[in-house]
Amino acid sequence: MFEDLSEKLEATFARLRGRGVLSEADIKEGLREVRRVLLEADVNFQLTREFLERVEKKATGVNALSTVSPGQQLVKIVHEELTGMLGERREGLRLSTVPPSVVMMVGLQGSGKTTTAAKLARKLKAEGRSTRLVAADVYRPAAIDQLETLGRELFIPVYADRTTTDVVKIARAGVAEALRERDRVVIIDTAGRLQIDDVMMQELSRLKEALRPAEILLVADGMTGQDAVKIAQGFDSALDVTGVILTKMDGDARGGAALSIYGVTRKPIKYIGVGEKSDALEEFHPERMAGRILQMGDIVTLVEKAQASFDEAESKRLEKKVRKEGMDLNDFLNSMRQIQKMGPLEGILKMLPGVNTKALKQMKADPKRMKHVEAIVLSMTPEERKNPGIINGSRRARIAKGCGRPISDVNRLLDQFREMQKMMKKMAGGGRMGMPNMPGMFGTR
């Protein structure tokens, strides 16, 4: 996500940071490069021009502060303006005071609308809001089946009626059922088309009039760049959408849609889809996203991910045990599994301030390596996991054969684990616990 944009902006600002004084010519040169980078990222031309005008105006006289370098001040100004371009501040769902709140999901075919509806339902359920899905796409083959399958997997009720193609009737019946069951939120999965047409818009308008939804969320494919912006304009002019969910952002290295859609439509991006899994839907925070783009990190989101993924009781148990007895391979395996819940290791590292995306590429984090480590540990006996010191040559050969990995992998893991034990003892003695950085453990080098 934003990988190309982030790398190019970082290269531009790196040249400016090294200068003690920034002349007007330096600023103009730097902003010309920023302009090129933004246009290459498929950001709207008019928005790019206005963005650069604001930055240049603010950047005039940045040499006045002696405690902060001019380059750093310029990055701060760009961060502020990027935040404004992305939406200024987080805007959550606007739900009705009297339940059930109706959320209409609209968008073209292929944007990921049905899976996003299920992801949003899962997220709301996890927040304590009982949610019901309504299958109102009666045209796409297997759309109802897909939503019902997702509902079963996530233990979320789905209302469907295969006896009629009257989507208003289906939606009203679904809302009525939610009212009887005292659900807090009803998410309506509507039909899409390959392109915007009058028939689709008329049907959506009828649904809007009948349901009076609290939210009309446009689901748009973030990888389509300016096409996503044009689609947003089309839906907004017909329906007055209340917000946008950009999907497939994990595959979008440029970011043109995210950087343009708010500026063009003035409708906030509320969520972004960052993967295929049911939990791969993130709240969109403009300020945090601007920080990620400029490689300033996103510690707040990282902490939130950790809080959502880590078992607090297990973490306390582990800390107490490590302080008292030291860490064994069972403890390490449990810790590794909790880290895996947070998502790909590379994605986690990108949220740390100052981590260069180009350096991450060179580091070559291998997601399979974590699975290999898990297989090696699970091939050990309970006694071996508890006391790795007893693992001699013959035991190593047996473990390697049992997990299908070479003996060199087993040796590497045990060597790295011994180093980790030493670190954990030092950290426990100093009163500070946590997972140390083990570059080779997960296939990074």
VOTORKE-975075 format. One record per atom (N, C-alpha, C): residue in three letters; x, y, z. Coordinates in steps of 0.001 Angstrom, whole numbers, plus 500000, padded with zeros to 6 digits. Example, Ala and Ser with C-alpha at 12.3 -4.5 7.8 and 13.67 -1.06 7.14 Angstrom:
% VOTORKE-975075
ALA513190494310507800/ALA512300495500507800/ALA513200496700507800/SER512850497750507080/SER513670498940507140/SER512900500030507870/
***
This chain:
% VOTORKE-975075
MET500839498806500000/MET500000500000500000/MET500881501254500000/PHE500724502089498956/PHE501467503344498795/PHE502981503128498701/GLU503410501922498368/GLU504837501602498431/GLU505670502478497491/ASP505242502565496212/ASP505996503362495238/ASP506016504831495630/LEU504839505344495996/LEU504714506746496396/LEU505614507046497591/SER505575506167498581/SER506352506357499803/SER507846506386499517/GLU508306505453498698/GLU509737505381498378/GLU510207506640497652/LYS509417507095496680/LYS509823508260495876/LYS509808509549496697/LEU508808509698497553/LEU508765510886498412/LEU509926510873499399/GLU510222509706499944/GLU511335509592500895/GLU512650509977500218/ALA512855509539498980/ALA514083509873498253/ALA514182511384498030/THR513046512010497721/THR513022513464497505/THR513373514216498783/PHE512734513840499901/PHE512955514557501155/PHE514334514257501756/ALA514875513087501448/ALA516218512750501946/ALA517243513741501408/ARG517070514146500149/ARG518000515119499553/ARG517862516486500223/LEU516637516844500616/LEU516410518157501215/LEU516808518200502688/ARG516663517061503387/ARG516971517025504824/ARG518448517334505094/GLY519299516959504159/GLY520729517115504386/GLY521220518542504252/ARG520368519459503850/ARG520803520841503624/ARG520499521705504843/GLY521461522489505239/GLY521281523359506401/GLY520304524485506147/VAL520284524954504916/VAL519391526054504546/VAL518689525674503260/LEU517389525959503193/LEU516634525708501971/LEU516315527044501309/SER516866527240500137/SER516561528453499384/SER515212528284498688/GLU514715529385498165/GLU513447529319497425/GLU513593528384496226/ALA514762528411495628/ALA515022527530494476/ALA515004526062494904/ASP515577525770496111/ASP515566524391496633/ASP514131523902496826/ILE513307524765497421/ILE511915524390497690/ILE511173524136496386/LYS511372525025495401/LYS510691524854494113/LYS511133523569493428/GLU512430523297493512/GLU512951522069492910/GLU512357520835493586/GLY512325520873494932/GLY511763519748495681/GLY510294519547495374/LEU509534520629495284/LEU508101520533495019/LEU507818520084493585/ARG508726520432492654/ARG508572519921491284/ARG508676518400491279/GLU509610517893492110/GLU509779516442492212/GLU508556515808492878/VAL508043516463493925/VAL506833515957494597/VAL505661515930493610/ARG505554516982492787/ARG504494517040491774/ARG504586515839490832/ARG505807515563490365/ARG505998514431489458/ARG505603513113490128/VAL506004512965491385/VAL505701511732492128/VAL504189511557492303/LEU503488512633492660/LEU502043512543492867/LEU501302512225491575/LEU501726512846490473/LEU501060512585489193/LEU501337511151488725/GLU502547510647488984/GLU502866509252488656/GLU502037508290489489/ALA501654508740490696/ALA500816507915491579/ALA499341508008491184/ASP499049508722490096/ASP497695508846489573/ASP496804509703490465/VAL497400510697491120/VAL496622511650491914/VAL496021512679490958/ASN494794513097491249/ASN494095514071490423/ASN494962515313490169/PHE495030515748488896/PHE495918516855488514/PHE495577518141489265/GLN494291518503489309/GLN493871519742489961/GLN494197519706491460/LEU493946518561492095/LEU494252518426493522/LEU495751518550493771/THR496546517965492867/THR498003518057493003/THR498463519505492932/ARG497927520252491982/ARG498312521655491821/ARG497964522467493072/GLU496743522275493581/GLU496313523021494772/GLU497137522619495996/PHE497444521335496109/PHE498260520818497214/PHE499633521501497229/LEU500275521557496073/LEU501617522141495986/LEU501597523646496249/GLU500540524316495819/GLU500424525753496098/GLU500352526015497596/ARG499594525184498304/ARG499471525355499765/ARG500801525060500461/VAL501481523996500018/VAL502770523642500618/VAL503790524754500390/GLU503855525263499165/GLU504829526315498853/GLU504559527573499671/LYS503294527905499839/LYS502939529086500623/LYS503379528926502077/LYS503135527740502652/LYS503517527491504042/LYS505032527370504203/ALA505691526892503142/ALA507125526623503232/ALA507964527896503149/THR507362528993502743/THR508090530257502666/THR508560530671504066/GLY509874530835504225/GLY510412531240505526/GLY510646530088506478/VAL510753528830505974/VAL510969527684506869/VAL512351527681507513/ASN513232528574507094/ASN514574528621507693/ASN514588529361509029/ALA513447529866509465/ALA513387530710510662/ALA513670529935511949/LEU513352528637512011/LEU513539527867513243/LEU514931527256513281/SER515659527538514355/SER517024527032514447/SER517078525627515035/THR516031525235515776/THR516053523933516456/THR515634522786515548/VAL514954523086514449/VAL514500522042513533/VAL515033522364512144/SER515555521351511464/SER516122521592510141/SER515024521975509151/PRO515357522789508156/PRO514362523186507154/PRO513727521995506453/GLY514545520962506174/GLY514002519767505519/GLY512928519095506355/GLN513176519011507660/GLN512188518398508564/GLN510924519238508645/GLN511096520563508636/GLN509926521436508655/GLN509087521250507397/LEU509764521081506255/LEU509048520884504997/LEU508263519564505020/VAL508878518520505580/VAL508181517234505706/VAL506937517393506582/LYS507067518172507659/LYS505921518411508543/LYS504787519112507782/ILE505139520083506973/ILE504127520805506189/ILE503452519858505198/VAL504257519030504524/VAL503702518065503568/VAL502789517073504282/HIS503190516652505495/HIS502358515730506281/HIS501002516358506582/GLU501006517609507001/GLU499749518308507309/GLU498856518397506079/GLU499455518725504935/GLU498658518878503719/GLU498187517534503166/LEU499017516487503311/LEU498585515147502913/LEU497400514699503760/THR497472514995505057/THR496369514658505960/THR495083515335505490/GLY495182516619505132/GLY494021517337504635/GLY493492516751503338/MET494397516326502460/MET493992515745501187/MET493271514413501389/LEU493685513674502420/LEU493090512365502692/LEU491783512451503485/GLY491473513629504022/GLY490195513759504732/GLY490262514479506060/GLU491436514938506470/GLU491630515742507683/GLU491526514934508977/ARG490420514230509182/ARG490269513469510437/ARG489414512229510198/ARG489524511303511111/ARG488760510060511047/ARG487268510331511174/GLU486478509743510274/GLU485027509821510371/GLU484465508414510456/GLY483891508077511607/GLY483323506754511796/GLY481924506648511222/LEU481319505486511411/LEU479951505275510925/LEU478977506144511707/ARG478034506723511009/ARG476988507512511656/ARG475756506614511795/LEU475586506041512953/LEU474485505109513179/LEU473315505815513856/SER472117505309513590/SER470897505916514133/SER470842505746515647/THR470199506696516302/THR470011506578517752/THR468986505504518077/VAL468041505294517153/VAL467021504251517333/VAL467344503092516389/PRO467687501914516918/PRO468044500783516055/PRO466803500183515387/PRO467025499416514290/PRO468326499127513694/PRO468770500213512721/SER470069500475512711/SER470649501398511732/SER470850500654510420/VAL470437501260509325/VAL470566500627508010/VAL471782501196507289/VAL472635500288506806/VAL473818500665506035/VAL473695500041504653/MET473605500871503628/MET473537500395502246/MET474932500336501655/MET475287499181501094/MET476578499040500414/MET476326499106498921/VAL476944500067498240/VAL476741500226496801/VAL478089500199496095/GLY478055499903494782/GLY479301499865494016/GLY479152499017492783/LEU480167499023491937/LEU480144498234490709/LEU480512496784490990/GLN480182495912490047/GLN480594494508490159/GLN482120494423490172/GLY482632493523490999/GLY484073493309491044/GLY484819494194492020/SER484099495095492686/SER484764495993493638/SER484984495328494992/GLY484355494169495214/GLY484495493480496498/GLY483399493840497483/LYS482231494215496955/LYS481139494733497796/LYS480607493687498773/THR480367492472498282/THR479780491431499143/THR480738491022500264/THR482002490789499915/THR482971490404500957/THR483203491559501930/THR483163492794501422/THR483346493952502301/THR482160494100503249/ALA480955493816502773/ALA479762493851503638/ALA479936492877504805/ALA480449491666504490/ALA480667490659505538/ALA481775491099506495/LYS482853491692505958/LYS483950492177506815/LYS483456493270507766/LEU482627494177507237/LEU482101495261508069/LEU481188494701509155/ALA480363493712508790/ALA479478493077509772/ALA480297492425510885/ARG481387491756510503/ARG482260491126511498/ARG482855492165512438/LYS483295493294511863/LYS483908494357512657/LYS482909494936513645/LEU481679495200513182/LEU480647495769514053/LEU480254494783515152/LYS480182493517514798/LYS479865492490515791/LYS480941492438516876/ALA482219492541516447/ALA483335492523517405/ALA483290493733518331/GLU482679494826517859/GLU482535496040518675/GLU481310495978519583/GLY480584494863519532/GLY479436494688520420/GLY478104495093519814/ARG478086495328518488/ARG476828495695517825/ARG476301494488517052/SER475187493913517488/SER474603492781516774/SER474200493247515379/THR474651492503514373/THR474509492939512981/THR473898491839512125/ARG473066492253511169/ARG472428491327510237/ARG472742491762508812/LEU473040490783507950/LEU473267491038506542/LEU471997490744505747/VAL471727491533504721/VAL470565491317503857/VAL471053491162502424/ALA470701490041501794/ALA471123489749500425/ALA470150490380499439/ALA470487491570498950/ALA469604492282498022/ALA470168492332496607/ASP471187491502496331/ASP471705491378494969/ASP471056490151494345/VAL470000490389493553/VAL469234489269492987/VAL469628488982491539/TYR470655489648491046/TYR471033489510489636/TYR472310488715489430/ARG473308488945490254/ARG474577488246490065/ARG474446486794490494/PRO474823485859489622/PRO474731484438489974/PRO475511484133491254/ALA474873483428492154/ALA475504482960493403/ALA475821484066494399/ALA475319485305494175/ALA475587486395495122/ALA474978486089496487/ILE473754485567496476/ILE473083485233497744/ILE473824484098498440/ASP474206483081497653/ASP474956481948498230/ASP476264482435498861/GLN476948483339498184/GLN478222483860498699/GLN478027484561500036/LEU476989485400500114/LEU476753486135501360/LEU476362485179502489/GLU475534484171502166/GLU475131483202503187/GLU476329482400503686/THR477226482039502780/THR478436481295503174/THR479299482137504102/LEU479501483401503741/LEU480287484302504581/LEU479624484491505948/GLY478306484610505949/GLY477573484768507201/GLY477757483575508123/ARG477685482373507542/ARG477874481154508361/ARG479283481109508945/GLU480279481455508120/GLU481670481415508592/GLU481902482389509740/LEU481198483521509714/LEU481408484573510715/LEU480341484574511812/PHE479409483608511734/PHE478307483511512704/PHE477488484804512742/ILE477186485308511544/ILE476373486515511393/ILE475117486144510601/PRO473929486454511112/PRO472698486080510403/PRO472554486815509073/VAL472028486105508076/VAL471809486666506744/VAL470337486483506374/TYR469691487571505976/TYR468312487469505487/TYR468348487395503960/ALA467668486383503412/ALA467585486225501956/ALA466195485715501593/ASP465731486059500397/ASP464437485598499897/ASP464590485307498414/ARG464612484010498081/ARG464817483610496688/ARG463508483534495897/THR462399483867496537/THR461097483752495854/THR460723485017495094/THR461492486091495242/THR461162487354494587/THR462422488073494124/THR462272488936493120/THR463383489786492673/THR463114491247493026/ASP462091491472493847/ASP461762492829494302/ASP462713493196495446/VAL463754493947495123/VAL464796494209496121/VAL464288495091497266/VAL463361495971496995/VAL462793496808498056/VAL462036495945499052/LYS461267494996498523/LYS460518494071499387/LYS461475493239500241/ILE462555492739499614/ILE463543491924500337/ILE464197492754501444/ALA464618493957501103/ALA465319494809502076/ALA464407495179503241/ARG463156495526502935/ARG462213495872504008/ARG461974494692504933/ALA461840493488504352/ALA461619492289505167/ALA462843492005506036/GLY464033492227505478/GLY465260492020506251/GLY465365492979507420/VAL465004494242507203/VAL465030495236508280/VAL463983494898509340/ALA462807494428508897/ALA461746494036509834/ALA462207492882510719/GLU462916491912510113/GLU463430490782510894/GLU464477491258511903/ALA465328492186511470/ALA466334492742512378/ALA465675493462513551/LEU464581494148513277/LEU463843494850514331/LEU463281493849515345/ARG462722492742514839/ARG462177491703515733/ARG463280491075516581/GLU464449490889515956/GLU465559490220516659/GLU466417491200517462/ARG466018492477517430/ARG466705493536518175/ARG468164493697517752/ASP468407493587516464/ASP469750493852515933/ASP470015495344515936/ARG471282495712516105/ARG471651497133516121/ARG471876497678514716/VAL472417496836513824/VAL472774497301512485/VAL472312496295511437/VAL471825496812510302/VAL471470495979509150/VAL472306496462507963/ILE473047495543507353/ILE473867495886506189/ILE473226495299504943/ILE472877496168503993/ILE472210495748502766/ILE473252495597501661/ASP473413494363501160/ASP474327494117500044/ASP473536494277498746/THR473745495379498033/THR472969495676496831/THR473667495149495571/ALA472925495155494465/ALA473463494674493193/ALA474342495735492543/GLY475357495280491828/GLY476209496177491057/GLY476065495891489572/ARG476754496660488776/ARG476800496438487332/ARG478254496575486901/LEU478510496277485639/LEU479856496453485117/LEU480189497923484934/GLN479164498744484807/GLN479345500189484720/GLN478094500879485252/ILE478205502157485554/ILE477065502908486072/ILE475999503024484978/ASP474764502658485304/ASP473674502820484344/ASP472395503256485059/ASP471405503687484282/ASP470166504230484846/ASP469390503186485630/VAL469374501940485134/VAL468597500887485796/VAL469107500658487218/MET470419500554487360/MET471013500335488678/MET470725501510489603/MET470911502717489113/MET470722503900489946/MET469265504076490370/GLN468349503746489475/GLN466929503840489824/GLN466583502857490945/GLU467137501646490837/GLU466880500647491880/GLU467472501093493213/LEU468696501614493184/LEU469325502079494412/LEU468581503273495006/SER468077504134494150/SER467299505292494620/SER466022504840495310/ARG465379503803494746/ARG464156503262495380/ARG464483502670496752/LEU465611501973496834/LEU466037501406498121/LEU466304502505499135/LYS466992503541498704/LYS467302504663499588/LYS466014505300500113/GLU465055505526499226/GLU463799506146499617/GLU463012505269500587/ALA463029503946500345/ALA462263503020501186/ALA462903502802502548/LEU464239502788502598/LEU464946502406503833/LEU465426503593504659/ARG465624504745504013/ARG466202505918504675/ARG467444505509505494/PRO468465505006504807/PRO469644504473505514/PRO470426505533506263/ALA471044505097507363/ALA471932505983508126/ALA473218506224507359/GLU473642505230506580/GLU474865505342505786/GLU474644504727504405/ILE475176505383503379/ILE475282504790502041/ILE476767504765501727/LEU477355503575501794/LEU478803503436501634/LEU479135502918500243/LEU479943503678499516/LEU480407503243498208/LEU481639502368498382/VAL481578501161497825/VAL482729500255497836/VAL483408500377496478/ALA484646500861496467/ALA485372501101495213/ALA486718500390495238/ASP487119499871494101/ASP488394499182493950/ASP489520500215493934/GLY490327500242494986/GLY491392501228495102/GLY492458501106494036/MET492584499935493416/MET493626499734492412/MET493288500385491077/THR492047500844490908/THR491654501441489635/THR491995502923489543/GLY492577503510490578/GLY493056504882490523/GLY491968505896490229/GLN492185506710489195/GLN491239507775488876/GLN489882507248488423/ASP489830506012487938/ASP488524505420487600/ASP487667505303488854/ALA488295504954489983/ALA487555504863491243/ALA486986506221491631/VAL487736507290491359/VAL487275508645491671/VAL486076509009490800/LYS486143508685489504/LYS485025508962488592/LYS483782508177488998/ILE483976506928489399/ILE482857506091489855/ILE482233506709491099/ALA483083507183492010/ALA482582507826493235/ALA481750509055492906/GLN482211509834491941/GLN481447511016491535/GLN480078510626490984/GLY480055509553490184/GLY478797509097489597/GLY477797508636490640/PHE478242507819491581/PHE477352507334492640/PHE476923508473493555/ASP477851509378493836/ASP477537510473494752/ASP476489511412494165/SER476612511713492868/SER475645512623492257/SER474244512015492235/ALA474158510685492161/ALA472845510026492107/ALA472279509722493490/LEU473157509406494450/LEU472675508895495742/LEU473083509742496942/ASP474029510660496751/ASP474587511420497868/ASP475158510457498910/VAL476191509717498501/VAL476800508726499396/VAL477370509419500622/THR477456508683501721/THR477936509271502979/THR479387508928503271/GLY479928507966502546/GLY481311507580502786/GLY481780506560501775/VAL483081506259501820/VAL483712505368500848/VAL484504504295501577/ILE484475503078501026/ILE485379502013501461/ILE486222501642500252/LEU487536501807500354/LEU488434501439499263/LEU488963500026499508/THR488755499148498534/THR489187497753498666/THR490496497521497922/LYS491097496365498195/LYS492320495906497513/LYS493482496875497688/MET493499497586498810/MET494567498552499042/MET495901497881499328/ASP495860496607499719/ASP497115495892499949/ASP497863495646498643/GLY497147495728497522/GLY497794495516496229/GLY498049496798495477/ASP497748497963496090/ASP497898499252495419/ASP499154499957495898/ALA500192499930495087/ALA501463500553495486/ALA501478502049495206/ARG500498502540494435/ARG500522503957494031/ARG499685504825494968/GLY498391504545495107/GLY497566505279496066/GLY496801506452495504/GLY496702506554494161/GLY496030507697493553/GLY494582507859493962/ALA493851506739494098/ALA492434506820494468/ALA492277507372495876/ALA493061506844496812/ALA492948507290498208/ALA493294508761498361/LEU494276509224497584/LEU494713510612497698/LEU493807511589496949/SER492927511071496104/SER492089511953495292/SER490620511945495678/ILE490136510837496210/ILE488685510648496303/ILE488015511636497247/TYR488661511964498370/TYR488069512931499291/TYR488091514337498698/GLY489229514701498097/GLY489360516036497532/GLY488362516304496422/VAL488035515272495631/VAL487109515437494509/VAL485656515384494963/THR485332514442495863/THR483921514246496249/THR483566514883497588/ARG484589515169498417/ARG484396515648499808/ARG483668514607500658/LYS483705513355500245/LYS483117512268501023/LYS484248511471501672/PRO484159511220502970/PRO485281510598503691/PRO485486509128503353/ILE486746508728503338/ILE487069507298503286/ILE486909506776504709/LYS486026505822504911/LYS485761505337506272/LYS486537504071506605/TYR486743503220505600/TYR487502501985505814/TYR488314501675504563/ILE489357500868504748/ILE490108500340503607/ILE490249498829503767/GLY490105498112502653/GLY490324496669502642/GLY491784496392502370/VAL492419495583503233/VAL493863495363503128/VAL494211493876503013/GLY493284493082502502/GLY493553491660502347/GLY492271490879502162/GLU492418489580501949/GLU491258488733501679/GLU490606488192502941/LYS491332488148504045/LYS490778487565505268/LYS489642488416505825/SER488791487792506626/SER487597488476507139/SER487919489642508069/ASP489134489647508649/ASP489502490751509552/ASP490340491822508852/ALA490480491699507517/ALA491344492624506770/ALA490583493868506321/LEU489945494527507288/LEU489265495798507029/LEU489698496766508110/GLU490391497838507713/GLU490939498789508678/GLU490149500092508666/GLU489991500678509852/GLU489463502043509908/GLU490469502966509223/PHE489960503968508534/PHE490843504883507813/PHE491048506148508632/HIS492304506407508993/HIS492677507607509740/HIS493596508440508852/PRO493131509572508328/PRO493957510373507415/PRO495340510720507957/GLU495404511145509225/GLU496688511559509784/GLU497658510380509876/ARG497151509241510307/ARG498016508061510409/ARG498484507616509023/MET497573507653508041/MET497939507213506699/MET498985508142506091/ALA498849509439506327/ALA499861510386505845/ALA501219510070506462/GLY501213509677507743/GLY502450509289508412/GLY503075508058507791/ARG502254507104507410/ARG502773505896506756/ARG503397506236505409/ILE502703507081504643/ILE503202507451503317/ILE504565508114503419/LEU504754508958504433/LEU506011509684504612/LEU507011508917505477/GLN506714507622505729/GLN507583506740506504/GLN507844507277507904/MET506803507924508472/MET506882508415509848/MET506318507374510820/GLY505827506255510274/GLY505289505190511109/GLY503837505418511477/ASP503268504405512136/ASP501877504467512584/ASP501760503643513859/ILE502366504182514923/ILE502446503457516183/ILE501057503211516776/VAL500148504180516635/VAL498810504034517236/VAL498091502823516657/THR498104502691515320/THR497463501532514686/THR498163500245515083/LEU499493500285515195/LEU500246499098515597/LEU499831498645516989/VAL499688499589517919/VAL499257499257519282/VAL497838498703519266/GLU496964499299518460/GLU495583498806518368/GLU495544497380517834/LYS496370497097516828/LYS496445495735516287/LYS496925494756517355/ALA497933495172518109/ALA498468494316519164/ALA497415494040520238/GLN496686495089520628/GLN495646494919521648/GLN494545493982521170/ALA494220494061519883/ALA493164493207519334/ALA493626491767519157/SER494925491584518930/SER495444490251518602/SER495959489481519812/PHE496519490197520787/PHE497190489518521894/PHE496220489144522997/ASP496404487954523506/ASP495638487463524651/ASP496292488040525908/GLU495574488941526578/GLU496165489648527729/GLU496563488690528846/ALA495696487698529113/ALA495986486745530184/ALA497232485927529853/GLU497326485514528566/GLU498483484727528134/GLU499757485565528197/SER499673486851527829/SER500838487738527865/SER501339487910529299/LYS500415488074530252/LYS500796488233531657/LYS501413486947532194/ARG500822485801531786/ARG501353484515532229/ARG502782484329531724/LEU502990484686530425/LEU504310484535529837/LEU505325485434530531/GLU504944486675530776/GLU505872487615531420/GLU506274487112532803/LYS505283486636533554/LYS505559486131534905/LYS506483484917534848/LYS506212484010533895/LYS507012482787533779/LYS508452483108533362/VAL508599484019532379/VAL509935484349531890/VAL510769484992532987/ARG510133485849533793/ARG510855486488534903/ARG511321485449535916/LYS510484484430536112/LYS510766483451537167/LYS511625482290536670/GLU511271481721535500/GLU511923480487535048/GLU512696480640533740/GLY512452481725533007/GLY513043481856531677/GLY512089481341530607/MET512392481634529363/MET511525481260528245/MET511931479908527680/ASP510927479056527396/ASP511210477819526680/ASP510570477891525297/LEU510695476830524512/LEU510207476856523131/LEU508679476841523055/ASN508004476326524075/ASN506539476415524120/ASN506109477882524212/ASP506795478626525083/ASP506484480051525242/ASP506766480812523949/PHE507895480467523320/PHE508242481134522077/PHE507190480883520997/LEU506716479625520898/LEU505710479278519890/LEU504415480047520127/ASN503994480157521385/ASN502777480914521703/ASN502929482391521342/SER504106482962521642/SER504356484368521312/SER504337484586519806/MET504954483647519077/MET505019483761517627/MET503620483720517013/ARG502760482857517561/ARG501398482751517048/ARG500603484039517296/GLN500844484671518426/GLN500154485936518700/GLN500628487030517744/ILE501922487042517436/ILE502454488019516484/ILE501848487790515104/GLN501679486504514715/GLN501106486178513409/GLN499682486711513258/LYS498948486785514358/LYS497577487292514304/LYS497519488748513865/MET498608489482514062/MET498645490892513704/MET498795491117512206/GLY499089490045511461/GLY499237490179510017/GLY500676489926509592/PRO500961490125508292/PRO502312489882507775/PRO503357490716508508/LEU504520490097508758/LEU505590490764509504/LEU506024492060508825/GLU506074492047507494/GLU506497493235506757/GLU505536494403507009/GLY504231494085507065/GLY503237495121507326/GLY503382495709508720/ILE503728494867509685/ILE503923495339511060/ILE505143496265511131/LEU506243495850510485/LEU507471496647510523/LEU507286498006509864/LYS506430498079508836/LYS506201499351508141/LYS505546500387509045/MET504905499940510118/MET504244500880511033/MET505213501487512045/LEU506455501007512040/LEU507451501556512958/LEU508089502787512339/PRO508248503878513109/PRO508841505113512563/PRO510242504868512021/GLY510521505459510870/GLY511868505422510307/GLY512215504164509554/VAL511279503215509435/VAL511563501991508684/VAL511409502288507203/ASN512483502123506465/ASN512492502439505042/ASN511919501277504243/THR510962501577503348/THR510319500504502582/THR511316499814501658/LYS512292500572501158/LYS513293499964500284/LYS514161498990501076/ALA514461499357502321/ALA515250498475503184/ALA514472497201503502/LEU513156497330503676/LEU512326496155503943/LEU512364495179502778/LYS512363495723501558/LYS512431494856500379/LYS513731494065500381/GLN514832494756500715/GLN516144494098500738/GLN516227493080501861/MET515458493324502940/MET515476492425504084/MET514846491077503740/LYS513924491076502779/LYS513304489848502281/LYS512650489039503393/ALA511633489612504027/ALA510878488872505034/ALA510091487762504350/ASP510303486546504784/ASP509664485386504155/ASP508552484869505060/PRO507266485026504644/PRO506167484569505498/PRO506178483063505734/LYS506760482300504792/LYS506813480847504953/LYS507749480451506094/ARG508718481313506371/ARG509709480990507397/ARG509047480787508758/MET508024481575509055/MET507338481432510336/MET506668480061510428/LYS506124479603509301/LYS505502478267509272/LYS506555477184509463/HIS507736477405508866/HIS508824476424509024/HIS509268476346510481/VAL509404477518511117/VAL509795477546512537/VAL508764476801513374/GLU507482477044513092/GLU506418476369513834/GLU506504474853513647/ALA506757474420512409/ALA506855472983512126/ALA508018472350512884/ILE509145473065512947/ILE510316472542513665/ILE509999472356515148/VAL509392473373515762/VAL509083473302517200/VAL508069472193517479/LEU507065472053516620/LEU506029471030516831/LEU506564469601516615/SER507705469485515927/SER508310468157515733/SER509133467711516942/MET509267468597517906/MET510009468259519133/MET509071467604520145/THR509650466834521039/THR508862466250522133/THR508579467344523174/PRO507557467163524017/PRO507303468139525084/PRO508534468407525938/GLU509318467366526201/GLU510522467526527024/GLU511554468390526307/GLU511711468178524994/GLU512682468953524218/GLU512286470434524145/ARG510981470685524018/ARG510524472076523967/ARG510767472778525303/LYS510601472026526379/LYS510767472596527713/LYS512243472805528047/ASN513083471914527547/ASN514521471992527848/ASN515328471761526574/PRO515455472778525707/PRO516159472616524426/PRO517612472178524565/GLY518181472333525768/GLY519574471949525970/GLY519830470467525775/ILE518790469633525852/ILE518987468176525712/ILE519011467732524247/ILE518756468672523335/ILE518654468298521914/ILE520063468100521344/ASN520465466827521224/ASN521785466488520688/ASN521675466223519179/GLY522750465702518595/GLY522791465478517150/GLY521707464551516638/SER521513463403517329/SER520509462437516857/SER519093463005516976/ARG518861463762518050/ARG517540464390518209/ARG517303465427517102/ARG518330466179516763/ARG518204467183515698/ARG517860466517514368/ALA518501465387514109/ALA518226464658512857/ALA516773464185512835/ARG516283463692513985/ARG514889463216514059/ARG513901464368513867/ILE514199465497514489/ILE513318466679514379/ILE513262467155512926/ALA514444467201512279/ALA514511467647510882/ALA513700466731509978/LYS513817465415510215/LYS513059464454509416/LYS511565464598509665/GLY511201464856510921/GLY509778464959511282/GLY509090466177510676/CYS509836467279510516/CYS509207468499509983/CYS509507468738508514/GLY510379467897507925/GLY510677468043506505/GLY511577469212506179/ARG512361469668507170/ARG513283470773506955/ARG514728470264507123/PRO515713470910506505/PRO517103470471506678/PRO517591470684508113/ILE518584469898508512/ILE519131470019509866/ILE519679471427510105/SER520166472073509050/SER520710473430509201/SER519643474398509713/ASP518374474190509308/ASP517286475040509803/ASP517049474816511293/VAL517120473548511707/VAL516945473224513130/VAL518075473844513938/ASN519300473708513458/ASN520451474283514156/ASN520327475798514272/ARG519910476437513155/ARG519779477890513156/ARG518751478349514177/LEU517609477667514214/LEU516553478026515166/LEU517048477897516609/LEU517726476793516913/LEU518199476578518287/LEU519254477606518678/ASP520149477954517747/ASP521164478977518024/ASP520496480322518299/GLN519539480682517452/GLN518850481963517613/GLN518014481990518881/PHE517448480833519237/PHE516645480762520456/PHE517519480959521691/ARG518732480412521673/ARG519645480601522803/ARG519989482091522970/GLU520207482763521818/GLU520475484196521879/GLU519263484944522438/MET518087484513522025/MET516865485146522508/MET516706484953524015/GLN517005483755524505/GLN516934483500525945/GLN517826484458526734/LYS519042484670526209/LYS519976485579526884/LYS519393486995526933/MET518846487427525787/MET518251488769525732/MET517096488905526708/MET516227487886526737/MET515053487935527606/MET515458487997529069/LYS516541487288529444/LYS517025487343530828/LYS517497488747531180/LYS518229489367530227/LYS518703490739530460/LYS517526491692530595/MET516522491545529727/MET515357492436529747/MET514540492223531010/ALA514422490961531438/ALA513682490667532669/ALA514391491278533868/GLY515714491201533862/GLY516483491781534964/GLY516378493288535009/GLY516214493908533828/GLY516113495365533762/GLY514710495876533933/GLY513755494975534105/GLY512367495387534337/GLY511603495759533086/ARG512095495350531930/ARG511394495685530682/ARG511282494442529828/MET510025494079529515/MET509806492853528772/MET509325493172527364/GLY509493492205526465/GLY508992492379525104/GLY509697491421524166/MET509267491386522921/MET509893490521521933/MET511085491247521311/PRO512295490747521471/PRO513449491393520871/PRO513462491204519368/ASN514314491972518708/ASN514436491876517257/ASN515343490712516915/MET514786489710516228/MET515571488553515822/MET515533488466514307/PRO516468489134513604/PRO516395489244512159/PRO516264487915511425/GLY517032486905511804/GLY517005485662511061/GLY515866484730511392/MET515171484986512506/MET514166484045513010/MET513044483801512021/PHE512637484862511329/PHE511499484739510435/PHE511913484861508978/GLY513142484510508688/GLY513577484504507307/GLY513959485861506785/THR514373486790507683/THR514810488106507251/THR516324488172507371/ARG516917488893506430/ARG518393488955506483/ARG518882490252505864/
***
